[in-house]
Amino acid sequence: MSTTTLPLFRRAFFDSWRSTVAWAAGLAAATFLYLPLYPSIGGSAQMQDMIDALPAEMTKALNYDQIATGPGYTQATLFGLIGFLLMTIASVGWGAAAVGGDEESGQLELTLAHGVTRVQVVLERALSLFLRVVLLAAFVFVLVRLLNDSAQLNIRPENLFGAAVLFAGLALLSGTAALCAGAVSGRRTFGLAAGAAVGVFGYVFNAVGRQSEDVEWLLDLSPYHWAYGNSPMANGADWAAAGWLWGISAALVAVAAFAVNKRDVGT
């Protein structure tokens, strides 16, 4: 196994192609469900009346205060809600299984018996996670780009690209948190809990932090707000925020590699 270039990456990536395709299909369904509806509802008086009828707190929590424009509608419905949910679930599931899941099932000890190092296991499986998430984000980018004219979204290509980078970075943060917790604990369940916590609390802190100046400090703790607080679909990406998301993800992978390398595996 060790004589093949990136053997663990290749195995992890190609063995999971069915789940990658399934998540891509889910993202495609969400894209084609929401975006073509915009010409009939976006910017209309009826839509504005519906928004005005909702409690202001709910409108802010769901980012529905943005949906009167094509970029804001895409941001709120796809990138900030259903797409965010699907990408986070996929990334957390992959991350939790990458090391913690294998150790929990006893497969990690068999893998290490084939002459690969513990650090190699973590890094190559993290690379597989990164590539799968990036491919899904790129797929969504292509779909939105294709629908941009017919759905009258009027999204600038450079803004869409920046939003896709943040979209991937946000999902990766949850996924690498799951990978790290699974690697540190040796348990898939702990990985799932950690990854889900990053995604859920990030969303909740953003929703609550937008309600009042008294709790605005929660926004600083929300990766979701780091990614979308600047409304990247309309205003362009906050590249510093993208750097934080991707940088913290890389740091979590490094912690995972260090932890697995220093502790007993399978005990």
N, C-alpha and C positions, 0 to 999 in steps of 0.2 A: 504493500500500500504506500509506503513512504517514498518509493521511487517515482511515483506519479506526481505531476505538478498539482499542487493544491488538492490532494485527494479528498480531504474531509469537506472542503468547500464544494467540490464537484458532487460528492455524494449527497450532501445536505440540500444543495440547490436542485439537482435533478430529481431526487426522490420526492421533493415537495411540489413538483410541477402541477399536479392535479389541484392542490389547494390554492396555488397561485392563480391558476386559470379560474377557479371557482370564485375567488375574491375579485378578480378582474371582471367577471360576469356580473357580480353584485354591484360593483362600482359603475359598470356600464348601464345596468338597469336603473340605478339611481339617477345617473346623468340624463338618460333619455326620458325618465319619468318627470323630472323637475324642469329642466331647462327649456324644452319646447313649449311649456306652458306660459313662459314669460310674456310673449307678445299679446296674449289675451288678458293677462291680469296685471302685468307690470306697468306702473305709472298711471293706471286708470283711476278714475274717481272712486269706483267701487272698492278697489284695493286700499286706497287711502282711507276711505271710510271704515273699512274693516280694521285697519291698523289703529285708527283713532279710537275705535270702540274697545280695543283690548286695554287691560290695565297697563300703565306705563312701565311698571316693574317687569311684567311678562314680556313686553315688547323689547326692552333692553336686554333681558336675560337671554332671549332667543335671537338677538341681533336683527329683529324684524324692523327696527327703525331704519335699516339700510335697503330694504327690498324694493323701494320705489325706482331704483335704477338697475340696469342690467348687471354691472359689476357687483353692486351690493346684493342683488338677488342671488347671484351665483355664489358669492361669499357666504351668505347666510344659510342657504339651503343645502348646497353641495359641499363646499370646502369646510364650512363651519359646523355642519350638523350631521347629515346622514353619511357623507363621505368621511368625515372625521371619525364617526363611530365605527364604520366598517374597517378603515385603515388601522385604527387603534386596536380593535379586536384581533385582526390578522397579525399585526406586529407583536402584540403581547403573547398571543398563542405560540408563534414561532420562537420568540425570545425565551419564554419559559421552558419550552421543550428542548432548546438547543443544548444545554448542559444539565440543568436540574432534572429535566424529564428523563434524559438518558441515564443519569446516575440513579435516579429513583427506580428505574426499571432494571438496572444492572448492566445495561448496554455500554456504559462509559468504561467500565473496567475491561470489557472485551476489546473496545476500541484502543485503549492504551496499551493492550498487550501486543498490538501490531506494530510497535516501534515508532509511534508518534508521541510527541510531547504534550503535556497538559496545556501549555500555552498555545501550541499549534491548534489544539482542539477548539479552544475558546476563540482564537482569532479567525480561524477559517469558517467556523459556524457563524460568527458575527458578520463576516464578510458576506456570507450567504443571506443573512437577514437584511443587511444593508442593500444588497442588490435587488432582492425581491420587493422591498418597499419602494426603492427608486423606480423600478419598472412599473409598479402600480401607479405611482404618482405621474410618471411620464405618460402612461396610458390615459389617465384622466386629462392631462394636459392636451393630448392629441384630440380626445373626444370633444372637449370644450372648444378647442380651436376650430374643429370641423363644424360645430353648431353655432359658432359665434355670429355668423351672418344671418343664417336662417332663423335663429331665435332672437335676433335683434338685440344681442347683449351688449354690443359696442365695447368689448373688453380689449384693451391694448395688448398686443402680444408680449411685450416686455413685462407688463404687470401680471399677466397670466403665468409667465415663466417664474417670476419671483414668488407668486402665490404657491405654485407647485413645489418650489424648493422648500418653502416654509411648511407646506402640507406634508411633505416627506419627512422633514426634520422633526415635526411635532409627533408624527407616528413613531419615528425611530427612537425618540426619547422614551416613550412608554415601552417600546420593545427592548431597548438596551437596559432599562431599569429591570424588566422581567428577567432578562438574561443574567444580569449581575446578581440579583437576589437569588436566582436559581443556582448560580455558580457558587455563591457564598454559602448557601444553606444546603445545597445538594437535593433540594426539593422543588418539584415543579409547582406545587401549590403556593409556595412562598413567592415564586417568580410571578405567577398569575396575580397574586394579591398586590405585589409591588407595582407591577406594570399597570394594573387597573387603577390603583390609587393615583398614580401620576396623571393618567388621563381624566379620571373622574374629578379629582380635586382641582386640577387645572381648569376644567370647564366650570365647576361650581364657584371657584374663587373669582373667575372672570364674571360670571353672572351676578354674584353678590356684590363684587367690588364696583360694578357699574351702577348700583342702586343709589348710593349715597356717598357724599364726600367723607363721611365718618369712617367708611370701610374701604376707601380707595386703595389703601395700603395692600389689600389682598391682591390687587392687580399685579403688584411687583412679584408675587409668589406664584403667579399663574403662567405656566408655559403656553397655554392657550392664548393668553393676552399678549405674551411676547410675540407670538406668531401673527396674530390677527388684530391686535389693538390699533395698528396703523392703517387698517382696511387696505391690505396690499392689492386687492383686485382693482380698487379704484385709485389708490395713491402710490402704488409701487411698493416693493418689498422693503422692509427694514432689514438691511443686510447684517447689521450688528446683531439683531435678534436671531437671524439665521445662523450666524457664527456661534452664538451661545448654544442654540439647540443642537447643532451638529457637534460642537466641541464637547459639551457635557456628555453626549452619547459616546463619543470616543473615550472620554475619561471613564465612563462606566464600564466599557469593555476592558480597559486597562485594569481597573479594580477587579473585575471578574477573573482576568487571567492571573493576576497576582494571588487572589484568594485560592483558586484551584491549585496553583502551583505550590502553595504553602501548607495545605491541609491534607489530611488523609481522605482518600476518595472511597466512597462506598461503605464508610463506617458510621 
